[in-house]
Amino acid sequence: MFSPLGPPLDVLTRTKSQPRPTHRSSKSTQLSDAPTTAARAAIALEYASLRNRSHCPLGLYVVPTTESITIWDAVLFIHQGYYADSILKFKLTFPNNYPERPPTVQFINDVFHPLISANGTFSFAPQIRAWRPNQHHVFDVLHYIKASFKRDVLDKIEEADCLNKEAYNRYHESTTSFAALATQTSSLSQSDTALYDKDQLPSKTKPSHAMHFTKLKGKTLKEERERLHLKEWD
């Protein structure tokens, strides 16, 4: 089990002091590629704001990676609709000048969806046409990610915004075919490889992900069900 909001904020913003370079070198280039102090503060504030009950969508868990506050790992549990029972992992990557530019979203799972490309890139263009700093926030993106798997949002997606034209066409021309491929997405997301394989290496198009699941032993699962007053599934 893990907290949907991960470690405390002070852990995320803590950095080691670095000596100031006395001459230009390749290291100075690396430093220029680092997020600005303002960007780090803005990202940390965005993360802290997710503790607001209305900001972090139900069924979605997110935590910054240990490598950088600019990269967050997230997982979404879907309970209804075409993608019911899917467990979808994705990453949010913030630019070094955030909030001037928006974060990017990339799914780790193979997801058959009109707004998700073959390499997992997600488009939130239908919701946010032009990113406005300090008016648009991460929680806007997270809420739209969750909503995009619902029928009423799928109905409103325009072809021009789609990164997967085949998914768009199947949704409008053959609902049965689309539903079958969405169900396949759900099944693959629940596979042992997708959930439990910690040694799985990232591919050229798919990044690694820090959220790994472990199988509970029968006795532990029974104890947890009793503690949470959960009934056995049929």
N, C-alpha and C positions, 0 to 999 in steps of 0.2 A: 504494500500500500504506500502511496506517496501523496504529499500535499499538492493540490491543484496549482498552488502558487510557489512551490519550491522553497529554496532557502531564504533566510531573512535578507532584507535589503542591504544591510551594512556589509554582508559577505560579498554581495554582488558589486558594490562600488569600491571595495578595497583594492588598491593597487600598490605595487612596489615602486619606490622612488627610483628614478633612473638618472644617472649623471648626464649633464648637458654636454653634447659633443663640442669639442674645441675646434673642429675643422669639418669641412664637408666630406661626406663619404657615402657609401651605399646605405649606411645605417640611417642617415638623415632622410633618405628617400622612404625608408620603412616607417620612420616616425611620422612623415607627412601623410602616410596612408592610414594612420591610426585615427580612430574617431576623435573629434574635438571634445574638449571638456564640456562644452554646452550640449553636444550630442549625447555624451555619456549621462549627463544629468537629466536630459529629457527622456532618455530610454529608461533610466532607473525610476523616474517619476511615473512613466507609463506602466511599468511593472507594478509599482506600489498601488496605482489606481485600480488595478484588477481586483484588489481586495474589496472594492465596492461591490455589493451584492448584484447590482444590475450590470456591471461591466464585464465580468467573465461569464460567458454562456454556460448553462448547465450541460454537463456531459463533456466539457472540454477542459483539458488540463494542460498547463504550460509552465515551463521553467527555463531560465537562461542556462546556456551551457557553461561548463567550468572554464572553457577556453576564453570566452569573450561575452560580455553583456550584450553585444550587438547581434548575437545569434541565439534564438530561442527554439527549444524543442517543444512540440505540442502533440497531443493525441486527442482525437474526437471519437466519441462513442455515439453511434446513430441508432435510434430505437424504432423509428417508424419510416414508412415510405419505401421507395424503390431500393434504397440502400440499407434497409433495416438490418441490424446486428453487425454493421461494419465497425471495424476498429481501425481508424485511419491516422497514421502518423504524418506530421508535416513539420517544416521548419520556417521560421520567420527570420529574415536577415535584414538588419537595419543599415542604411548607408552611413558613411562617416560624418555626414552633415545633417543627420536627422535633427529636427523634423522638416527640414526644407524639402526633402524628397521622401517618398513613402517606403515602407519595408516591402520586401519581396516575399512571396509565399511559394514554397515548393513541397509537394507531397512526396513522401518516401514510397508509399504503396502505389501499385499500378491501379489507377482509378479511371473508369470509363465514365467521363462526365464532360459536358459541352465546354465548361470553363477551365478544364485541366488538360494541358498538353501532354505529349508522349513522354517528356522528361519530368513531368510532375509540376510544372509551373502553373500557378493558379491566377486567373484574371478576376480582379474585383472591379473592373471597369463599369459593369452595369450599375453598381452601387455608388462608386466614387469616380466620376468622370475626370475631374481635375483635383489633384491633391492640394489641400489648403492647410499649410502649417498652422498648428494650434487650433484649428477648427475640426480637422479630422484626426482621429486617434486610433491606437491599436485596437481598442475594444470595438470600434466601428468595423474594422477588418475581420475580427474574430466572429462577431455576430453575423456578418454576411457569409463567412465561410460555412457556418452551421446552417444558415437559412438556405444556402444555395443547393442543398440536398433535398429540399422540400418541394412538393409538386407545384405549389403556387408560385414559387420563384422560378422553377424550371420553365413554367409556362410563359414567363415574361422575358426570358433571355432572348436577345436578338442575335441573329447569325453573325453579324459584323463583330460582335464581342467574343465569339467563340474561338477557343484555341484547338478544339477538337470538332471539326465540321461533321465527321461521321456520327459522333454522339448526338449532335444537334439534329441531323437529318433523321436518324433512327427514332429519336424522341417524337418527332412530328409526323413521321411517315409510318412507323411500325412500333407502337407502344409495347407490344409483346416482345419484340426483339430487344428493345432497349431495356425492358425490365429483366430479361434473362441475363444481359451483360452486366447490369447493375448488381444482380444477385451474385454473379461470378466475382465481381469486385469484393462483395461482402465475404464470400467464401474464402477467397485468397487472403484477405486481410486477417482472417482468423487462423490461418495455417500456422503450424509450428515454426516454419521458417520466418514468417513475418513477425511473429510475436516473441519467440524464445531464442532465436539464433544470435547469440551475442558475438560470435566470431565471424558473422557475415560481413564481408568487406564492402565498402561503398564502390559502386561502379563509376564509370566516367560521367554518367548523367544523373546518378542517384547518390546523394550524400549519406553519410552515416547518421545515426540517431541515437540519442542517449537514453531514451526511455525503453527499457527492456522489461518484459514480464516473466514471471516464474510460475511454474505450475504448483498449485497447493496440494499437499498430501490430503488424502481422504479424511483423515482425522482432523487436520487443521481446518479444512473446508467446512466440516460439520460443526466444529466449534464456532467458527465465524458466523455461520448461518444462525446458530442458536443465539449468539450474542447480539446479532442484528435483527433477530426475529424474522428471518426470511424463510419462505416456504420452499420446498423442493420443486424443481421444474419438472413438468410432465415429459 
